Amino acid sequence: MSKIQMFGEALPHMPWEPRPAKSDAVIWRSSKNPIVKRNPVDGIARIFNSAIVPWENNTFIGVFRAETIATLPHLRVGRSDNGVDWVFENKQLQMVDEQGKSWNPYYAYDPRVIKIEDMYYVVWCTEAHGPAIGLARTLDFKTFVRFENPFIPFNRNGVLFPRKINGNYRILSRASDNGHTPFGDIFMSESPDLVFWGKHRHVMERGGNGWWQGLKIGGGPAPIETSEGWLLFYHGVCNTCNGYVYSMGAAILDINEPSIVKYRCKNYLLTPEMPYEEVGFVPNVVFPCATLQDPATGRIAIYYGAADSYVALAYTEVESLVEYIKNNHESVGRDQEIGR
């Protein structure tokens, strides 16, 4: 039993591999990586940056970023018995408005799926006269009903918290531009109804003593509720002479006021080192989008996009991870203040 408690539903059947022998890594890669390879479906060149949740009868379901052979991104549902081997639907995910009329985005990418109470919510980057955050709900992963877009362009990396905090929904996001965005901090907004959003607060800023997150940062999977606070995986980006490099980091946010950063790890947890992370459509990318976790064992499985070409999987244990974050904490800017 871990000393650090995670809260949520039991998930003893989640995918898992123990830490490799003679390794002291706080996060380790699956031996089956990449779990989704190139050209996984006819007419689809790449699936990556995707979100997975537990589903009925001890199975798993997800919303995946798929790109056609014309390089147009859209969302597609996938199913798995074990969380590793996936079967994808033969058409893109269809969305409707509140009246049941078709309302599909021109493009859609980098989804997150978050279960709040009995409803599943999909957050993604959509087209709204520029990149913006899209939001939809579903009960069955067959009918997806869109909300009005939470924010005007330009914005990316929308991530809902898995429960209301002080009566309101909370969402993380990162202001951006119409291109590849050489800047960006993580912000938080709240809403009573998922329609009207306000109380926008700064959460974390790019930078610190290391270069790996010096250019921009963005939220990853839905934050995990723990006895230490909200465990947040995120991506950090640096600019090199050969382009951007995306790595995975982690922080712990205050449980009642998540704009306060309690601990922030100065080191990346995973950076492109394997061929499937270094070589691909966009090289040198580790982009976390989803987690599965089992509170009883403290196990966490992290799904991440690799080189904008593959889906990969990594593992960690909450106790050793939280200890590592706290032992390697650095305070960056005003992160530890309320982000008003």
Secondary structure, DSSP 8 states (H G I E B T S, - for coil): --SS-B-S---TTS------TT---SSEE-TT--SB-SS-BTTEEEEEEEEEEE-GGG-EEEEEEEEETT--EEEEEEEESSSSS-EE-SS---EE-TTS-B---S-EEEEEEEEETTEEEEEEEEESSSEEEEEEEESSSS-EEE---SS-SSEEEEEE-SS-BTTBEEEEEEE--SSS-S---EEEEEESSSSS-EEEEEEE-S-SSSGGGSSEEEE-S--EEETTEEEEEEEEEEEETTEEEEEEEEEEE-SS-TTSEEEEBSS-SB-S-SHHHHSSSSSSBEEEEEEEEETTTTEEEEEEEETTTEEEEEEEEHHHHHHHHHHTB---TTTTS---
